[in-house]
Amino acid sequence: MGLALDRLQDDVNLSVTGKALTMPVAILHGDADWIVPKSEWDIPFGAIATDRKRMYLSQTDTHGCPGHFANHEQATDDTSFFRPLLSLLLLDGVGAEDTLDWRYLWSALDRVIREGTEADRLEFDLGHWSDGRPVRPVKVYLSGDAA
């Protein structure tokens, strides 16, 4: 499986495509992604030409039910094409529509496309659990500027 993942990761070479990225860029990632750990973005992030870039990290938070799992499948909301056990073993979880979709991934896309928000200036509010405790916030992991 490691070779297959390596091949998938090599399909996009940011040292080549990053030179063309001169507009504001946002990378939305999860802190618990073991398939593409956040540290693997350190060098490719530098290849993105613009200084108007940020890599945001959602955080796993299992305080509430259902919990938020900021892994490689955080953007997957339907894994019914796999049996649940296979989804757990091969995909790092069973995909479900949740707050990470609505308030992180889809919200960012809506704000950039519909509202014209610059991708490197996004802010996120994941709300609160039913007992009032705040959901773990989205953090900036890498930034092209000092902001």
N, CA, C and O atoms as a GROMACS GRO file, in nm:
protein
  588
    1MET      N    1   0.083  -0.119   0.000
    1MET     CA    2   0.000   0.000   0.000
    1MET      C    3   0.087   0.126   0.000
    1MET      O    4   0.047   0.228  -0.056
    2GLY      N    5   0.206   0.120   0.061
    2GLY     CA    6   0.294   0.235   0.065
    2GLY      C    7   0.335   0.283  -0.073
    2GLY      O    8   0.340   0.403  -0.097
    3LEU      N    9   0.365   0.190  -0.164
    3LEU     CA   10   0.403   0.226  -0.301
    3LEU      C   11   0.287   0.294  -0.372
    3LEU      O   12   0.307   0.392  -0.444
    4ALA      N   13   0.166   0.243  -0.352
    4ALA     CA   14   0.048   0.304  -0.415
    4ALA      C   15   0.030   0.447  -0.366
    4ALA      O   16   0.000   0.537  -0.444
    5LEU      N   17   0.048   0.469  -0.234
    5LEU     CA   18   0.035   0.605  -0.181
    5LEU      C   19   0.144   0.696  -0.235
    5LEU      O   20   0.119   0.812  -0.267
    6ASP      N   21   0.267   0.644  -0.246
    6ASP     CA   22   0.376   0.723  -0.302
    6ASP      C   23   0.345   0.766  -0.443
    6ASP      O   24   0.372   0.880  -0.481
    7ARG      N   25   0.289   0.678  -0.522
    7ARG     CA   26   0.255   0.712  -0.661
    7ARG      C   27   0.148   0.820  -0.667
    7ARG      O   28   0.157   0.911  -0.749
    8LEU      N   29   0.048   0.811  -0.580
    8LEU     CA   30  -0.055   0.914  -0.577
    8LEU      C   31   0.003   1.049  -0.537
    8LEU      O   32  -0.033   1.151  -0.594
    9GLN      N   33   0.092   1.049  -0.440
    9GLN     CA   34   0.150   1.174  -0.393
    9GLN      C   35   0.240   1.238  -0.497
    9GLN      O   36   0.255   1.360  -0.499
   10ASP      N   37   0.300   1.160  -0.584
   10ASP     CA   38   0.392   1.213  -0.683
   10ASP      C   39   0.323   1.268  -0.807
   10ASP      O   40   0.388   1.329  -0.891
   11ASP      N   41   0.192   1.248  -0.820
   11ASP     CA   42   0.122   1.295  -0.938
   11ASP      C   43   0.121   1.447  -0.951
   11ASP      O   44   0.117   1.499  -1.062
   12VAL      N   45   0.124   1.516  -0.841
   12VAL     CA   46   0.126   1.663  -0.842
   12VAL      C   47   0.261   1.707  -0.788
   12VAL      O   48   0.297   1.676  -0.674
   13ASN      N   49   0.334   1.779  -0.869
   13ASN     CA   50   0.466   1.827  -0.829
   13ASN      C   51   0.456   1.977  -0.807
   13ASN      O   52   0.459   2.054  -0.903
   14LEU      N   53   0.446   2.018  -0.682
   14LEU     CA   54   0.428   2.160  -0.654
   14LEU      C   55   0.549   2.244  -0.689
   14LEU      O   56   0.537   2.366  -0.704
   15SER      N   57   0.666   2.184  -0.703
   15SER     CA   58   0.781   2.264  -0.747
   15SER      C   59   0.762   2.311  -0.890
   15SER      O   60   0.822   2.410  -0.932
   16VAL      N   61   0.678   2.240  -0.966
   16VAL     CA   62   0.647   2.282  -1.104
   16VAL      C   63   0.520   2.367  -1.105
   16VAL      O   64   0.521   2.480  -1.153
   17THR      N   65   0.409   2.311  -1.053
   17THR     CA   66   0.282   2.383  -1.060
   17THR      C   67   0.278   2.504  -0.967
   17THR      O   68   0.206   2.600  -0.994
   18GLY      N   69   0.354   2.500  -0.859
   18GLY     CA   70   0.354   2.611  -0.764
   18GLY      C   71   0.404   2.741  -0.822
   18GLY      O   72   0.366   2.849  -0.777
   19LYS      N   73   0.489   2.733  -0.923
   19LYS     CA   74   0.541   2.855  -0.987
   19LYS      C   75   0.431   2.937  -1.054
   19LYS      O   76   0.444   3.059  -1.069
   20ALA      N   77   0.323   2.870  -1.093
   20ALA     CA   78   0.213   2.939  -1.161
   20ALA      C   79   0.110   2.996  -1.064
   20ALA      O   80   0.021   3.070  -1.104
   21LEU      N   81   0.123   2.963  -0.936
   21LEU     CA   82   0.024   3.008  -0.838
   21LEU      C   83   0.064   3.145  -0.784
   21LEU      O   84   0.143   3.156  -0.690
   22THR      N   85   0.008   3.248  -0.846
   22THR     CA   86   0.040   3.385  -0.807
   22THR      C   87  -0.077   3.453  -0.737
   22THR      O   88  -0.066   3.568  -0.693
   23MET      N   89  -0.190   3.383  -0.728
   23MET     CA   90  -0.308   3.437  -0.660
   23MET      C   91  -0.309   3.388  -0.516
   23MET      O   92  -0.231   3.299  -0.483
   24PRO      N   93  -0.393   3.444  -0.429
   24PRO     CA   94  -0.401   3.393  -0.292
   24PRO      C   95  -0.437   3.244  -0.291
   24PRO      O   96  -0.524   3.200  -0.366
   25VAL      N   97  -0.368   3.169  -0.206
   25VAL     CA   98  -0.384   3.023  -0.201
   25VAL      C   99  -0.417   2.980  -0.058
   25VAL      O  100  -0.360   3.031   0.038
   26ALA      N  101  -0.511   2.886  -0.046
   26ALA     CA  102  -0.542   2.823   0.082
   26ALA      C  103  -0.529   2.673   0.066
   26ALA      O  104  -0.578   2.615  -0.031
   27ILE      N  105  -0.463   2.611   0.161
   27ILE     CA  106  -0.457   2.466   0.169
   27ILE      C  107  -0.528   2.429   0.298
   27ILE      O  108  -0.487   2.472   0.406
   28LEU      N  109  -0.634   2.350   0.288
   28LEU     CA  110  -0.710   2.308   0.405
   28LEU      C  111  -0.675   2.163   0.434
   28LEU      O  112  -0.695   2.075   0.350
   29HIS      N  113  -0.624   2.139   0.552
   29HIS     CA  114  -0.569   2.009   0.587
   29HIS      C  115  -0.614   1.973   0.728
   29HIS      O  116  -0.670   2.056   0.799
   30GLY      N  117  -0.590   1.850   0.768
   30GLY     CA  118  -0.626   1.806   0.902
   30GLY      C  119  -0.503   1.766   0.982
   30GLY      O  120  -0.408   1.712   0.927
   31ASP      N  121  -0.505   1.791   1.112
   31ASP     CA  122  -0.389   1.764   1.197
   31ASP      C  123  -0.362   1.615   1.216
   31ASP      O  124  -0.251   1.578   1.254
   32ALA      N  125  -0.460   1.530   1.192
   32ALA     CA  126  -0.443   1.387   1.215
   32ALA      C  127  -0.430   1.308   1.085
   32ALA      O  128  -0.454   1.187   1.083
   33ASP      N  129  -0.393   1.374   0.977
   33ASP     CA  130  -0.376   1.306   0.848
   33ASP      C  131  -0.244   1.230   0.849
   33ASP      O  132  -0.138   1.292   0.844
   34TRP      N  133  -0.250   1.098   0.856
   34TRP     CA  134  -0.128   1.018   0.856
   34TRP      C  135  -0.090   0.976   0.714
   34TRP      O  136   0.022   0.931   0.692
   35ILE      N  137  -0.181   0.989   0.619
   35ILE     CA  138  -0.151   0.954   0.481
   35ILE      C  139  -0.061   1.061   0.420
   35ILE      O  140   0.038   1.029   0.353
   36VAL      N  141  -0.094   1.187   0.441
   36VAL     CA  142  -0.009   1.299   0.401
   36VAL      C  143   0.008   1.387   0.525
   36VAL      O  144  -0.066   1.484   0.543
   37PRO      N  145   0.105   1.354   0.610
   37PRO     CA  146   0.125   1.434   0.731
   37PRO      C  147   0.154   1.581   0.699
   37PRO      O  148   0.212   1.613   0.595
   38LYS      N  149   0.112   1.668   0.789
   38LYS     CA  150   0.128   1.812   0.765
   38LYS      C  151   0.273   1.848   0.736
   38LYS      O  152   0.298   1.940   0.657
   39SER      N  153   0.369   1.780   0.796
   39SER     CA  154   0.510   1.813   0.775
   39SER      C  155   0.555   1.790   0.631
   39SER      O  156   0.654   1.848   0.586
   40GLU      N  157   0.482   1.706   0.557
   40GLU     CA  158   0.517   1.684   0.417
   40GLU      C  159   0.484   1.804   0.329
   40GLU      O  160   0.520   1.806   0.212
   41TRP      N  161   0.414   1.903   0.384
   41TRP     CA  162   0.383   2.025   0.312
   41TRP      C  163   0.491   2.132   0.329
   41TRP      O  164   0.492   2.230   0.255
   42ASP      N  165   0.581   2.116   0.424
   42ASP     CA  166   0.679   2.221   0.455
   42ASP      C  167   0.757   2.265   0.331
   42ASP      O  168   0.763   2.385   0.304
   43ILE      N  169   0.816   2.174   0.258
   43ILE     CA  170   0.896   2.208   0.139
   43ILE      C  171   0.808   2.246   0.020
   43ILE      O  172   0.832   2.350  -0.040
   44PRO      N  173   0.706   2.166  -0.016
   44PRO     CA  174   0.622   2.205  -0.129
   44PRO      C  175   0.554   2.341  -0.110
   44PRO      O  176   0.535   2.414  -0.207
   45PHE      N  177   0.518   2.374   0.013
   45PHE     CA  178   0.454   2.503   0.040
   45PHE      C  179   0.544   2.617  -0.006
   45PHE      O  180   0.496   2.717  -0.060
   46GLY      N  181   0.674   2.603   0.016
   46GLY     CA  182   0.769   2.707  -0.024
   46GLY      C  183   0.778   2.724  -0.175
   46GLY      O  184   0.823   2.828  -0.223
   47ALA      N  185   0.736   2.621  -0.251
   47ALA     CA  186   0.742   2.630  -0.397
   47ALA      C  187   0.626   2.709  -0.456
   47ALA      O  188   0.628   2.743  -0.574
   48ILE      N  189   0.525   2.738  -0.376
   48ILE     CA  190   0.412   2.818  -0.425
   48ILE      C  191   0.460   2.962  -0.438
   48ILE      O  192   0.508   3.021  -0.341
   49ALA      N  193   0.446   3.018  -0.558
   49ALA     CA  194   0.508   3.146  -0.591
   49ALA      C  195   0.459   3.263  -0.506
   49ALA      O  196   0.539   3.348  -0.465
   50THR      N  197   0.331   3.268  -0.479
   50THR     CA  198   0.277   3.384  -0.408
   50THR      C  199   0.314   3.384  -0.260
   50THR      O  200   0.331   3.278  -0.199
   51ASP      N  201   0.327   3.503  -0.205
   51ASP     CA  202   0.341   3.517  -0.060
   51ASP      C  203   0.205   3.516   0.008
   51ASP      O  204   0.196   3.507   0.130
   52ARG      N  205   0.098   3.526  -0.073
   52ARG     CA  206  -0.039   3.528  -0.024
   52ARG      C  207  -0.090   3.384  -0.013
   52ARG      O  208  -0.177   3.343  -0.089
   53LYS      N  209  -0.035   3.309   0.082
   53LYS     CA  210  -0.068   3.167   0.095
   53LYS      C  211  -0.073   3.129   0.243
   53LYS      O  212   0.001   3.182   0.326
   54ARG      N  213  -0.164   3.037   0.273
   54ARG     CA  214  -0.175   2.984   0.409
   54ARG      C  215  -0.218   2.839   0.402
   54ARG      O  216  -0.296   2.798   0.316
   55MET      N  217  -0.164   2.763   0.496
   55MET     CA  218  -0.210   2.627   0.515
   55MET      C  219  -0.280   2.622   0.650
   55MET      O  220  -0.221   2.645   0.755
   56TYR      N  221  -0.409   2.591   0.643
   56TYR     CA  222  -0.492   2.584   0.761
   56TYR      C  223  -0.502   2.438   0.807
   56TYR      O  224  -0.501   2.347   0.725
   57LEU      N  225  -0.511   2.418   0.938
   57LEU     CA  226  -0.524   2.284   0.994
   57LEU      C  227  -0.646   2.276   1.084
   57LEU      O  228  -0.657   2.348   1.184
   58SER      N  229  -0.738   2.188   1.048
   58SER     CA  230  -0.845   2.154   1.142
   58SER      C  231  -0.785   2.059   1.245
   58SER      O  232  -0.684   1.994   1.219
   59GLN      N  233  -0.849   2.051   1.361
   59GLN     CA  234  -0.797   1.966   1.469
   59GLN      C  235  -0.900   1.860   1.507
   59GLN      O  236  -1.020   1.889   1.516
   60THR      N  237  -0.853   1.741   1.529
   60THR     CA  238  -0.941   1.636   1.579
   60THR      C  239  -0.994   1.678   1.715
   60THR      O  240  -0.920   1.726   1.800
   61ASP      N  241  -1.124   1.658   1.734
   61ASP     CA  242  -1.188   1.693   1.861
   61ASP      C  243  -1.297   1.590   1.888
   61ASP      O  244  -1.400   1.590   1.820
   62THR      N  245  -1.275   1.505   1.984
   62THR     CA  246  -1.371   1.399   2.014
   62THR      C  247  -1.449   1.427   2.142
   62THR      O  248  -1.504   1.335   2.203
   63HIS      N  249  -1.454   1.554   2.184
   63HIS     CA  250  -1.529   1.589   2.304
   63HIS      C  251  -1.677   1.558   2.286
   63HIS      O  252  -1.741   1.503   2.376
   64GLY      N  253  -1.733   1.592   2.171
   64GLY     CA  254  -1.875   1.572   2.146
   64GLY      C  255  -1.901   1.447   2.065
   64GLY      O  256  -1.810   1.370   2.033
   65CYS      N  257  -2.028   1.428   2.033
   65CYS     CA  258  -2.068   1.309   1.958
   65CYS      C  259  -2.163   1.352   1.848
   65CYS      O  260  -2.268   1.410   1.877
   66PRO      N  261  -2.132   1.327   1.723
   66PRO     CA  262  -2.009   1.259   1.681
   66PRO      C  263  -1.890   1.354   1.686
   66PRO      O  264  -1.904   1.475   1.672
   67GLY      N  265  -1.774   1.297   1.706
   67GLY     CA  266  -1.652   1.376   1.711
   67GLY      C  267  -1.609   1.423   1.573
   67GLY      O  268  -1.663   1.380   1.472
   68HIS      N  269  -1.511   1.510   1.572
   68HIS     CA  270  -1.451   1.557   1.447
   68HIS      C  271  -1.318   1.487   1.430
   68HIS      O  272  -1.235   1.487   1.521
   69PHE      N  273  -1.298   1.428   1.315
   69PHE     CA  274  -1.174   1.356   1.287
   69PHE      C  275  -1.104   1.426   1.172
   69PHE      O  276  -1.142   1.411   1.056
   70ALA      N  277  -1.002   1.502   1.205
   70ALA     CA  278  -0.930   1.585   1.108
   70ALA      C  279  -0.821   1.502   1.040
   70ALA      O  280  -0.702   1.531   1.051
   71ASN      N  281  -0.865   1.397   0.971
   71ASN     CA  282  -0.772   1.308   0.904
   71ASN      C  283  -0.785   1.324   0.753
   71ASN      O  284  -0.844   1.420   0.705
   72HIS      N  285  -0.731   1.231   0.680
   72HIS     CA  286  -0.730   1.239   0.534
   72HIS      C  287  -0.871   1.234   0.476
   72HIS      O  288  -0.894   1.282   0.365
   73GLU      N  289  -0.966   1.178   0.549
   73GLU     CA  290  -1.103   1.166   0.500
   73GLU      C  291  -1.196   1.274   0.554
   73GLU      O  292  -1.318   1.261   0.543
   74GLN      N  293  -1.141   1.380   0.610
   74GLN     CA  294  -1.229   1.483   0.665
   74GLN      C  295  -1.321   1.543   0.560
   74GLN      O  296  -1.428   1.594   0.594
   75ALA      N  297  -1.282   1.537   0.435
   75ALA     CA  298  -1.366   1.592   0.328
   75ALA      C  299  -1.456   1.486   0.264
   75ALA      O  300  -1.534   1.518   0.175
   76THR      N  301  -1.446   1.363   0.309
   76THR     CA  302  -1.526   1.255   0.253
   76THR      C  303  -1.657   1.246   0.328
   76THR      O  304  -1.658   1.231   0.450
   77ASP      N  305  -1.768   1.255   0.256
   77ASP     CA  306  -1.895   1.245   0.328
   77ASP      C  307  -1.978   1.125   0.284
   77ASP      O  308  -2.091   1.109   0.330
   78ASP      N  309  -1.925   1.040   0.194
   78ASP     CA  310  -1.998   0.919   0.156
   78ASP      C  311  -1.898   0.811   0.117
   78ASP      O  312  -1.839   0.816   0.009
   79THR      N  313  -1.881   0.715   0.203
   79THR     CA  314  -1.794   0.601   0.172
   79THR      C  315  -1.878   0.474   0.160
   79THR      O  316  -1.828   0.364   0.187
   80SER      N  317  -2.003   0.488   0.118
   80SER     CA  318  -2.091   0.372   0.108
   80SER      C  319  -2.046   0.275   0.000
   80SER      O  320  -2.094   0.161  -0.005
   81PHE      N  321  -1.955   0.318  -0.086
   81PHE     CA  322  -1.901   0.228  -0.188
   81PHE      C  323  -1.807   0.125  -0.126
   81PHE      O  324  -1.767   0.030  -0.193
   82PHE      N  325  -1.770   0.143   0.002
   82PHE     CA  326  -1.691   0.047   0.078
   82PHE      C  327  -1.774  -0.002   0.196
   82PHE      O  328  -1.858   0.071   0.248
   83ARG      N  329  -1.752  -0.124   0.237
   83ARG     CA  330  -1.812  -0.170   0.362
   83ARG      C  331  -1.746  -0.091   0.476
   83ARG      O  332  -1.630  -0.053   0.464
   84PRO      N  333  -1.817  -0.067   0.585
   84PRO     CA  334  -1.760   0.013   0.695
   84PRO      C  335  -1.623  -0.035   0.742
   84PRO      O  336  -1.536   0.048   0.769
   85LEU      N  337  -1.603  -0.165   0.754
   85LEU     CA  338  -1.474  -0.215   0.801
   85LEU      C  339  -1.363  -0.180   0.701
   85LEU      O  340  -1.254  -0.142   0.742
   86LEU      N  341  -1.391  -0.193   0.572
   86LEU     CA  342  -1.292  -0.156   0.470
   86LEU      C  343  -1.263  -0.007   0.474
   86LEU      O  344  -1.148   0.034   0.457
   87SER      N  345  -1.366   0.073   0.497
   87SER     CA  346  -1.344   0.218   0.508
   87SER      C  347  -1.252   0.251   0.624
   87SER      O  348  -1.165   0.337   0.614
   88LEU      N  349  -1.271   0.180   0.735
   88LEU     CA  350  -1.185   0.203   0.850
   88LEU      C  351  -1.042   0.161   0.822
   88LEU      O  352  -0.947   0.230   0.861
   89LEU      N  353  -1.026   0.049   0.755
   89LEU     CA  354  -0.892  -0.004   0.730
   89LEU      C  355  -0.819   0.069   0.617
   89LEU      O  356  -0.700   0.099   0.630
   90LEU      N  357  -0.889   0.097   0.507
   90LEU     CA  358  -0.824   0.153   0.389
   90LEU      C  359  -0.833   0.304   0.378
   90LEU      O  360  -0.744   0.368   0.321
   91LEU      N  361  -0.937   0.363   0.433
   91LEU     CA  362  -0.960   0.506   0.416
   91LEU      C  363  -0.943   0.586   0.544
   91LEU      O  364  -0.968   0.706   0.544
   92ASP      N  365  -0.902   0.522   0.652
   92ASP     CA  366  -0.880   0.591   0.779
   92ASP      C  367  -1.010   0.641   0.840
   92ASP      O  368  -1.008   0.734   0.921
   93GLY      N  369  -1.122   0.582   0.804
   93GLY     CA  370  -1.247   0.621   0.866
   93GLY      C  371  -1.364   0.609   0.771
   93GLY      O  372  -1.346   0.591   0.651
   94VAL      N  373  -1.482   0.619   0.826
   94VAL     CA  374  -1.604   0.615   0.748
   94VAL      C  375  -1.646   0.760   0.724
   94VAL      O  376  -1.662   0.836   0.819
   95GLY      N  377  -1.664   0.796   0.598
   95GLY     CA  378  -1.698   0.933   0.564
   95GLY      C  379  -1.839   0.970   0.608
   95GLY      O  380  -1.933   0.893   0.589
   96ALA      N  381  -1.854   1.088   0.666
   96ALA     CA  382  -1.983   1.137   0.710
   96ALA      C  383  -1.985   1.289   0.698
   96ALA      O  384  -1.885   1.356   0.722
   97GLU      N  385  -2.100   1.341   0.661
   97GLU     CA  386  -2.117   1.486   0.657
   97GLU      C  387  -2.118   1.537   0.799
   97GLU      O  388  -2.194   1.488   0.883
   98ASP      N  389  -2.034   1.637   0.827
   98ASP     CA  390  -2.023   1.688   0.964
   98ASP      C  391  -1.983   1.834   0.963
   98ASP      O  392  -1.976   1.898   0.858
   99THR      N  393  -1.956   1.885   1.082
   99THR     CA  394  -1.920   2.026   1.097
   99THR      C  395  -1.792   2.061   1.022
   99THR      O  396  -1.779   2.174   0.975
  100LEU      N  397  -1.699   1.967   1.010
  100LEU     CA  398  -1.577   1.997   0.933
  100LEU      C  399  -1.611   2.024   0.787
  100LEU      O  400  -1.544   2.105   0.723
  101ASP      N  401  -1.714   1.959   0.733
  101ASP     CA  402  -1.759   1.991   0.598
  101ASP      C  403  -1.821   2.130   0.594
  101ASP      O  404  -1.779   2.216   0.517
  102TRP      N  405  -1.923   2.150   0.678
  102TRP     CA  406  -2.002   2.272   0.672
  102TRP      C  407  -1.927   2.398   0.714
  102TRP      O  408  -1.938   2.501   0.649
  103ARG      N  409  -1.851   2.391   0.822
  103ARG     CA  410  -1.790   2.513   0.878
  103ARG      C  411  -1.642   2.530   0.845
  103ARG      O  412  -1.581   2.631   0.880
  104TYR      N  413  -1.584   2.432   0.777
  104TYR     CA  414  -1.441   2.440   0.740
  104TYR      C  415  -1.426   2.433   0.588
  104TYR      O  416  -1.396   2.533   0.524
  105LEU      N  417  -1.446   2.317   0.532
  105LEU     CA  418  -1.418   2.297   0.390
  105LEU      C  419  -1.515   2.370   0.299
  105LEU      O  420  -1.474   2.452   0.216
  106TRP      N  421  -1.644   2.342   0.313
  106TRP     CA  422  -1.742   2.404   0.224
  106TRP      C  423  -1.756   2.553   0.252
  106TRP      O  424  -1.778   2.631   0.160
  107SER      N  425  -1.743   2.591   0.376
  107SER     CA  426  -1.750   2.732   0.411
  107SER      C  427  -1.638   2.811   0.344
  107SER      O  428  -1.661   2.919   0.290
  108ALA      N  429  -1.518   2.755   0.345
  108ALA     CA  430  -1.405   2.824   0.282
  108ALA      C  431  -1.429   2.841   0.132
  108ALA      O  432  -1.407   2.948   0.076
  109LEU      N  433  -1.474   2.735   0.068
  109LEU     CA  434  -1.501   2.742  -0.076
  109LEU      C  435  -1.610   2.844  -0.106
  109LEU      O  436  -1.595   2.924  -0.199
  110ASP      N  437  -1.718   2.842  -0.030
  110ASP     CA  438  -1.826   2.939  -0.050
  110ASP      C  439  -1.775   3.082  -0.035
  110ASP      O  440  -1.807   3.169  -0.116
  111ARG      N  441  -1.696   3.107   0.069
  111ARG     CA  442  -1.651   3.244   0.093
  111ARG      C  443  -1.556   3.292  -0.016
  111ARG      O  444  -1.561   3.409  -0.055
  112VAL      N  445  -1.471   3.205  -0.066
  112VAL     CA  446  -1.378   3.246  -0.172
  112VAL      C  447  -1.453   3.268  -0.303
  112VAL      O  448  -1.431   3.369  -0.370
  113ILE      N  449  -1.540   3.175  -0.340
  113ILE     CA  450  -1.608   3.184  -0.470
  113ILE      C  451  -1.722   3.284  -0.468
  113ILE      O  452  -1.732   3.369  -0.556
  114ARG      N  453  -1.809   3.275  -0.368
  114ARG     CA  454  -1.930   3.358  -0.368
  114ARG      C  455  -1.909   3.498  -0.311
  114ARG      O  456  -1.968   3.594  -0.358
  115GLU      N  457  -1.822   3.507  -0.210
  115GLU     CA  458  -1.807   3.635  -0.141
  115GLU      C  459  -1.680   3.709  -0.179
  115GLU      O  460  -1.663   3.826  -0.144
  116GLY      N  461  -1.588   3.642  -0.251
  116GLY     CA  462  -1.464   3.707  -0.290
  116GLY      C  463  -1.362   3.720  -0.178
  116GLY      O  464  -1.268   3.799  -0.190
  117THR      N  465  -1.378   3.645  -0.071
  117THR     CA  466  -1.280   3.647   0.037
  117THR      C  467  -1.148   3.594  -0.017
  117THR      O  468  -1.146   3.494  -0.089
  118GLU      N  469  -1.039   3.657   0.017
  118GLU     CA  470  -0.909   3.610  -0.028
  118GLU      C  471  -0.870   3.485   0.051
  118GLU      O  472  -0.883   3.481   0.173
  119ALA      N  473  -0.823   3.385  -0.021
  119ALA     CA  474  -0.800   3.252   0.037
  119ALA      C  475  -0.702   3.254   0.153
  119ALA      O  476  -0.710   3.169   0.242
  120ASP      N  477  -0.610   3.346   0.155
  120ASP     CA  478  -0.512   3.352   0.263
  120ASP      C  479  -0.562   3.435   0.382
  120ASP      O  480  -0.486   3.461   0.475
  121ARG      N  481  -0.686   3.476   0.380
  121ARG     CA  482  -0.742   3.558   0.487
  121ARG      C  483  -0.868   3.495   0.546
  121ARG      O  484  -0.949   3.565   0.607
  122LEU      N  485  -0.883   3.365   0.530
  122LEU     CA  486  -1.002   3.297   0.582
  122LEU      C  487  -0.997   3.288   0.734
  122LEU      O  488  -0.890   3.274   0.793
  123GLU      N  489  -1.113   3.294   0.795
  123GLU     CA  490  -1.128   3.271   0.937
  123GLU      C  491  -1.238   3.168   0.954
  123GLU      O  492  -1.332   3.163   0.874
  124PHE      N  493  -1.227   3.088   1.059
  124PHE     CA  494  -1.321   2.978   1.079
  124PHE      C  495  -1.378   2.981   1.219
  124PHE      O  496  -1.308   3.010   1.316
  125ASP      N  497  -1.507   2.950   1.230
  125ASP     CA  498  -1.573   2.935   1.359
  125ASP      C  499  -1.644   2.800   1.356
  125ASP      O  500  -1.748   2.786   1.291
  126LEU      N  501  -1.590   2.702   1.427
  126LEU     CA  502  -1.648   2.569   1.428
  126LEU      C  503  -1.758   2.553   1.533
  126LEU      O  504  -1.814   2.444   1.549
  127GLY      N  505  -1.788   2.659   1.603
  127GLY     CA  506  -1.899   2.655   1.697
  127GLY      C  507  -1.865   2.593   1.830
  127GLY      O  508  -1.749   2.590   1.872
  128HIS      N  509  -1.968   2.542   1.897
  128HIS     CA  510  -1.957   2.486   2.032
  128HIS      C  511  -2.025   2.350   2.037
  128HIS      O  512  -2.118   2.322   1.961
  129TRP      N  513  -1.977   2.266   2.128
  129TRP     CA  514  -2.044   2.140   2.154
  129TRP      C  515  -2.172   2.169   2.232
  129TRP      O  516  -2.190   2.280   2.282
  130SER      N  517  -2.259   2.072   2.243
  130SER     CA  518  -2.389   2.092   2.309
  130SER      C  519  -2.377   2.134   2.455
  130SER      O  520  -2.471   2.190   2.511
  131ASP      N  521  -2.262   2.107   2.519
  131ASP     CA  522  -2.244   2.150   2.658
  131ASP      C  523  -2.180   2.289   2.668
  131ASP      O  524  -2.148   2.335   2.777
  132GLY      N  525  -2.163   2.356   2.554
  132GLY     CA  526  -2.109   2.492   2.552
  132GLY      C  527  -1.959   2.500   2.531
  132GLY      O  528  -1.907   2.609   2.506
  133ARG      N  529  -1.890   2.390   2.539
  133ARG     CA  530  -1.745   2.391   2.518
  133ARG      C  531  -1.714   2.420   2.371
  133ARG      O  532  -1.774   2.359   2.283
  134PRO      N  533  -1.620   2.513   2.344
  134PRO     CA  534  -1.586   2.543   2.205
  134PRO      C  535  -1.520   2.423   2.136
  134PRO      O  536  -1.442   2.349   2.196
  135VAL      N  537  -1.555   2.405   2.010
  135VAL     CA  538  -1.488   2.303   1.929
  135VAL      C  539  -1.345   2.350   1.905
  135VAL      O  540  -1.321   2.470   1.889
  136ARG      N  541  -1.251   2.257   1.904
  136ARG     CA  542  -1.110   2.294   1.882
  136ARG      C  543  -1.099   2.375   1.752
  136ARG      O  544  -1.155   2.335   1.650
  137PRO      N  545  -1.030   2.487   1.755
  137PRO     CA  546  -1.028   2.579   1.641
  137PRO      C  547  -0.936   2.533   1.527
  137PRO      O  548  -0.849   2.448   1.544
  138VAL      N  549  -0.959   2.592   1.412
  138VAL     CA  550  -0.870   2.577   1.298
  138VAL      C  551  -0.749   2.666   1.324
  138VAL      O  552  -0.764   2.780   1.370
  139LYS      N  553  -0.632   2.615   1.296
  139LYS     CA  554  -0.509   2.691   1.316
  139LYS      C  555  -0.436   2.712   1.184
  139LYS      O  556  -0.457   2.638   1.088
  140VAL      N  557  -0.352   2.812   1.179
  140VAL     CA  558  -0.265   2.833   1.064
  140VAL      C  559  -0.136   2.756   1.090
  140VAL      O  560  -0.069   2.779   1.191
  141TYR      N  561  -0.103   2.665   1.000
  141TYR     CA  562   0.019   2.586   1.014
  141TYR      C  563   0.135   2.651   0.939
  141TYR      O  564   0.246   2.662   0.992
  142LEU      N  565   0.111   2.693   0.816
  142LEU     CA  566   0.214   2.760   0.737
  142LEU      C  567   0.155   2.889   0.679
  142LEU      O  568   0.036   2.894   0.647
  143SER      N  569   0.238   2.990   0.667
  143SER     CA  570   0.192   3.117   0.613
  143SER      C  571   0.302   3.178   0.530
  143SER      O  572   0.420   3.169   0.563
  144GLY      N  573   0.262   3.242   0.421
  144GLY     CA  574   0.358   3.308   0.334
  144GLY      C  575   0.398   3.446   0.381
  144GLY      O  576   0.491   3.507   0.327
  145ASP      N  577   0.327   3.497   0.480
  145ASP     CA  578   0.359   3.630   0.533
  145ASP      C  579   0.365   3.627   0.684
  145ASP      O  580   0.344   3.522   0.746
  146ALA      N  581   0.393   3.737   0.742
  146ALA     CA  582   0.406   3.744   0.888
  146ALA      C  583   0.273   3.772   0.957
  146ALA      O  584   0.268   3.786   1.079
  147ALA      N  585   0.164   3.782   0.878
  147ALA     CA  586   0.033   3.816   0.936
  147ALA      C  587  -0.020   3.707   1.024
  147ALA      O  588  -0.129   3.720   1.080
   0.00000   0.00000   0.00000
